[in-house]
């Protein structure tokens, strides 16, 4: 699946922190979590932001770990 900015929404914003939601549609969570999937939104995302992702196989909460060399997400533990 290709990233679609229309599926990315801000749920909350405060003090420089943003909580996002991404609706992945028919994509699997592991495909959406790959390095660089969110590169087209790198100008919107900041390190430390959190994102809830809804995919065909469930949901996941991740945080934005890097944006400099490609957007990298990491699951919350």
ROMI-154908 format. One record per residue: residue in three letters; x, y, z of N, C-alpha, C, O, CB in turn. Coordinates in steps of 0.001 Angstrom, whole numbers, padded with zeros to 6 digits, always signed. Glycine has a CB too. Layout:
N
ALAXYZXYZXYZXYZXYZ/...
This chain:
77
UNK+000839-001179+000000+000000+000000+000000+000885+001243+000000+001971+001247+000578-000955-000003+001215/UNK+000421+002257-000632+001110+003543-000697+000502+004477+000349-000711+004475+000556+001010+004165-002129/UNK+001342+005272+001004+000878+006250+001977-000086+007236+001318+000164+007715+000212+002072+006998+002603/UNK-001185+007533+002002-002163+008520+001527-002367+009559+002620-002904+009244+003682-003525+007839+001141/UNK-001946+010784+002372-002031+011835+003386-003473+012075+003829-003701+012515+004955-001429+013132+002853/UNK-004435+011797+002977-005841+012005+003354-006280+011052+004465-007313+011275+005097-006747+011824+002134/UNK-005502+009987+004708-005827+009032+005765-005119+009344+007086-005264+008607+008060-005468+007633+005316/UNK-004353+010437+007116-003636+010858+008318-004387+012022+008959-004651+013038+008317-002166+011263+007983/UNK-004725+011854+010242-005505+012874+010949-004874+013218+012286-004294+012357+012949-006942+012401+011158/UNK-004989+014480+012679-004573+014918+014006-005714+014651+014976-006845+015084+014751-004173+016428+014009/UNK-005412+013937+016056-006418+013701+017089-006295+014712+018216-007294+015141+018793-006292+012287+017641/UNK-005048+015091+018526-004819+016031+019614-003462+016698+019412-002536+016095+018870-004888+015318+020995/UNK-003357+017945+019851-002105+018689+019760-001975+019556+021004-002916+020260+021374-002049+019558+018458/UNK-000809+019509+021654-000549+020369+022809+000952+020456+023038+001652+019445+022980-001269+019836+024080/UNK+001441+021647+023296+002827+021907+023670+003838+021240+022741+004842+020702+023207+003064+021445+025076/UNK+003589+021269+021445+004508+020719+020469+004395+019223+020246+005162+018660+019464+005872+021031+020873/UNK+003457+018564+020912+003228+017130+020767+001946+016913+019982+000949+017597+020212+003154+016429+022153/UNK+001969+015955+019047+000775+015634+018261+000471+014149+018382+001362+013305+018279+000964+016032+016773/UNK-000797+013848+018601-001303+012481+018564-002028+012328+017237-002971+013064+016947-002253+012163+019793/UNK-001580+011364+016427-002090+011156+015080-002898+009862+014990-002783+008976+015837-000938+011130+014077/UNK-003709+009779+013951-004347+008512+013568-004120+008323+012071-004278+009253+011281-005894+008500+013921/UNK-003743+007091+011697-003607+006763+010280-004494+005568+009977-004356+004512+010592-002121+006464+009902/UNK-005400+005736+009033-006293+004662+008593-005631+003978+007405-005564+004536+006310-007725+005210+008215/UNK-005139+002755+007635-004366+002050+006619-005225+001280+005634-004697+000692+004689-003411+001113+007275/UNK-006522+001268+005828-007412+000589+004884-007129-000900+004807-007232-001599+005814-007283+001204+003506/UNK-006775-001396+003637-006530-002816+003416-005086-003235+003691-004733-004400+003508-006891-003172+002005/UNK-004255-002299+004128-002845-002614+004401-002700-003326+005740-003492-003120+006659-001991-001332+004391/UNK-001683-004157+005832-001349-004841+007076-000468-003923+007926+000269-003095+007390-000633-006200+006794/UNK-000545-004070+009228+000202-003211+010140+001708-003288+009909+002390-002265+009981-000113-003582+011570/UNK+002238-004469+009637+003676-004602+009404+004124-003853+008151+005254-003367+008099+004052-006072+009285/UNK+003260-003750+007143+003602-003001+005928+003652-001502+006207+004520-000800+005688+002586-003294+004810/UNK+002735-001019+007016+002669+000407+007339+003821+000814+008257+004258+001964+008227+001323+000746+007998/UNK+004309-000112+009066+005365+000201+010034+006773+000154+009436+007747+000330+010168+005287-000757+011193/UNK+006905-000076+008138+008239-000154+007537+008903+001222+007484+008236+002254+007407+008154-000751+006126/UNK+010228+001203+007527+011007+002430+007447+010664+003170+006156+010709+002598+005067+012525+002124+007519/UNK+010326+004429+006294+010062+005271+005134+008618+005319+004674+008292+006112+003791+010887+004818+004022/UNK+007735+004496+005240+006343+004506+004785+005735+005902+004906+004982+006327+004030+005510+003496+005589/UNK+006052+006609+005971+005471+007935+006220+006362+009077+005731+006165+010218+006151+005204+008108+007701/UNK+007329+008809+004861+008251+009850+004392+007536+011042+003777+008001+012172+003929+009207+009272+003384/UNK+006431+010829+003093+005722+011952+002473+005069+012871+003495+004592+013950+003143+004672+011436+001521/UNK+005045+012456+004746+004507+013296+005824+005607+013746+006778+005311+014230+007870+003422+012539+006600/UNK+006863+013595+006390+007982+013936+007270+007951+015388+007723+008417+015699+008819+009291+013655+006572/UNK+007411+016280+006904+007336+017687+007289+006256+017938+008339+006248+019001+008960+007073+018547+006067/UNK+005346+016986+008553+004286+017115+009553+004639+016427+010865+004274+016901+011941+002994+016545+009014/UNK+005349+015308+010770+005639+014469+011929+006899+014930+012639+007858+015367+012004+005780+013012+011509/UNK+006889+014827+013983+008056+015183+014778+008445+014004+015655+007592+013225+016081+007781+016438+015638/UNK+009735+013880+015920+010211+012843+016829+009496+013007+018167+009434+014106+018718+011763+012916+017008/UNK+008967+011925+018673+008223+011937+019931+006720+011970+019751+005984+011668+020690+008640+013106+020748/UNK+006243+012333+018563+004805+012252+018301+004366+010800+018401+005171+009889+018207+004451+012841+016903/UNK+003102+010583+018701+002542+009233+018754+001483+009097+017672+000843+010074+017285+001941+008924+020158/UNK+001306+007856+017182+000346+007605+016117-000401+006303+016386+000200+005272+016690+001052+007553+014748/UNK-001698+006373+016268-002529+005180+016312-002771+004776+014864-003175+005598+014042-003887+005429+017093/UNK-002523+003502+014556-002680+003010+013193-003758+001934+013185-003714+001001+013987-001335+002456+012633/UNK-004722+002062+012284-005763+001056+012097-005544+000388+010753-005538+001050+009716-007188+001684+012183/UNK-005362-000931+010773-005144-001682+009540-006117-002836+009431-006959-003037+010306-003711-002198+009471/UNK-005999-003586+008364-006904-004703+008125-006758-005790+009193-007700-006535+009460-006651-005291+006745/UNK-005570-005873+009800-005319-006927+010787-005287-006410+012222-004760-007089+013103-004016-007616+010477/UNK-005838-005222+012477-005939-004713+013847-005437-003300+013990-005491-002508+013049-005183-005598+014781/UNK-004945-002988+015177-004465-001650+015460-003137-001689+016187-002750-002706+016761-005484-000885+016273/UNK-002445-000552+016151-001128-000453+016785-000900+001003+017156-001337+001912+016450+000013-000984+015842/UNK-000212+001215+018268+000207+002554+018662+001726+002596+018549+002417+001730+019087-000279+002917+020121/UNK+002244+003605+017849+003680+003752+017645+004093+005175+017997+003257+006073+018102+004073+003410+016183/UNK+005388+005363+018175+005888+006733+018284+006866+006985+017154+007494+006060+016638+006562+006984+019665/UNK+006985+008234+016782+007879+008635+015702+009283+008720+016297+009547+009533+017183+007434+010010+015051/UNK+010182+007867+015794+011525+007770+016357+012555+008580+015576+013583+008968+016130+011953+006328+016406/UNK+012288+008839+014295+013243+009572+013477+012533+010128+012253+011587+009523+011748+014428+008668+013061/UNK+012986+011274+011781+012461+011827+010532+013574+012251+009594+013311+012549+008430+011556+013009+010819/UNK+014812+012285+010070+015925+012821+009298+016308+011950+008093+016450+012467+006985+017118+012987+010194/UNK+016471+010678+008290+016903+009765+007219+015765+008857+006776+016001+007728+006345+018096+008915+007685/UNK+014556+009333+006877+013370+008530+006583+012599+008348+007871+013180+008108+008929+013747+007149+005955/UNK+011289+008465+007775+010461+008356+008965+010505+006923+009485+010208+005968+008768+009005+008787+008666/UNK+010891+006805+010770+010963+005496+011419+010010+005510+012606+010041+006423+013430+012430+005155+011873/UNK+009162+004486+012684+008249+004338+013812+008692+003153+014660+009304+002206+014167+006786+004152+013326/UNK+008368+003231+015939+008636+002131+016857+007384+001863+017665+006731+002803+018118+009841+002447+017785/UNK+007033+000595+017858+005848+000284+018655+006055+000657+020113+007173+000592+020625+005500-001198+018540/UNK+004987+001044+020775+005058+001296+022211+005082-000030+022932+004413-000978+022522+003871+002165+022695/UNK+005836-000101+023985+005883-001365+024733+005304-001179+026111+005255-002129+026893+007317-001894+024834/
